[in-house]
Amino acid sequence: MEITLITGPAGVGKSTLCWEMSLQLATVNVAHTVIETDELDRNVSAANLVLPGGVRRTGRR
């Protein structure tokens, strides 16, 4: 397994680069995934987070 980590300050084009790389990999049928922490933040509600051991975290961030 190979991992490419893309880092940098806000607004420099990390997400744009990820989606362009994903498009190019898909075009040549290379299996891959993109994990973008901004999208995780938008889609994982802290109010519904279940921690190890089944402990449920409640409240807002």
C-alpha positions as a Markdown table, in Angstrom:
| # | Residue | x | y | z |
|---|---|---|---|---|
| 1 | Met | 0.0 | 0.0 | 0.0 |
| 2 | Glu | 1.3 | 3.4 | -0.9 |
| 3 | Ile | 0.1 | 6.6 | 0.9 |
| 4 | Thr | 0.4 | 10.1 | -0.4 |
| 5 | Leu | 0.1 | 12.8 | 2.3 |
| 6 | Ile | -0.7 | 16.3 | 1.1 |
| 7 | Thr | -0.2 | 19.1 | 3.7 |
| 8 | Gly | -0.1 | 22.8 | 3.7 |
| 9 | Pro | -1.8 | 26.0 | 5.0 |
| 10 | Ala | -5.4 | 26.8 | 4.3 |
| 11 | Gly | -6.2 | 28.0 | 0.8 |
| 12 | Val | -3.2 | 26.7 | -1.1 |
| 13 | Gly | -5.1 | 24.1 | -3.2 |
| 14 | Lys | -4.7 | 20.8 | -1.2 |
| 15 | Ser | -8.3 | 19.7 | -1.9 |
| 16 | Thr | -8.1 | 20.7 | -5.5 |
| 17 | Leu | -4.9 | 18.7 | -5.9 |
| 18 | Cys | -6.5 | 15.7 | -4.2 |
| 19 | Trp | -9.6 | 15.7 | -6.5 |
| 20 | Glu | -7.5 | 16.1 | -9.6 |
| 21 | Met | -5.2 | 13.2 | -8.5 |
| 22 | Ser | -8.3 | 11.1 | -7.9 |
| 23 | Leu | -9.7 | 11.9 | -11.3 |
| 24 | Gln | -6.5 | 11.0 | -13.0 |
| 25 | Leu | -6.1 | 7.7 | -11.0 |
| 26 | Ala | -9.8 | 6.8 | -11.8 |
| 27 | Thr | -9.2 | 7.5 | -15.5 |
| 28 | Val | -6.5 | 4.8 | -15.6 |
| 29 | Asn | -8.5 | 2.4 | -13.3 |
| 30 | Val | -6.2 | 2.6 | -10.3 |
| 31 | Ala | -8.1 | 1.8 | -7.1 |
| 32 | His | -7.6 | 4.5 | -4.5 |
| 33 | Thr | -9.4 | 6.6 | -1.9 |
| 34 | Val | -9.2 | 10.2 | -0.8 |
| 35 | Ile | -9.5 | 11.0 | 2.9 |
| 36 | Glu | -9.9 | 14.7 | 3.4 |
| 37 | Thr | -10.1 | 15.9 | 7.0 |
| 38 | Asp | -12.2 | 18.9 | 6.2 |
| 39 | Glu | -14.9 | 16.6 | 4.8 |
| 40 | Leu | -14.7 | 14.3 | 7.8 |
| 41 | Asp | -15.3 | 17.4 | 10.0 |
| 42 | Arg | -18.3 | 18.3 | 8.0 |
| 43 | Asn | -19.8 | 14.8 | 8.0 |
| 44 | Val | -19.0 | 13.4 | 11.5 |
| 45 | Ser | -21.1 | 15.1 | 14.1 |
| 46 | Ala | -19.4 | 15.3 | 17.5 |
| 47 | Ala | -22.8 | 15.0 | 19.1 |
| 48 | Asn | -23.1 | 11.5 | 17.6 |
| 49 | Leu | -19.5 | 10.3 | 18.1 |
| 50 | Val | -19.2 | 6.9 | 19.9 |
| 51 | Leu | -15.8 | 6.4 | 21.5 |
| 52 | Pro | -14.0 | 3.1 | 22.2 |
| 53 | Gly | -15.9 | 1.0 | 24.7 |
| 54 | Gly | -19.2 | 2.3 | 23.5 |
| 55 | Val | -18.9 | 5.6 | 25.4 |
| 56 | Arg | -21.1 | 8.2 | 23.6 |
| 57 | Arg | -19.8 | 11.7 | 23.4 |
| 58 | Thr | -22.6 | 14.3 | 23.5 |
| 59 | Gly | -22.7 | 18.0 | 23.0 |
| 60 | Arg | -21.6 | 20.4 | 20.4 |
| 61 | Arg | -18.1 | 21.3 | 19.4 |
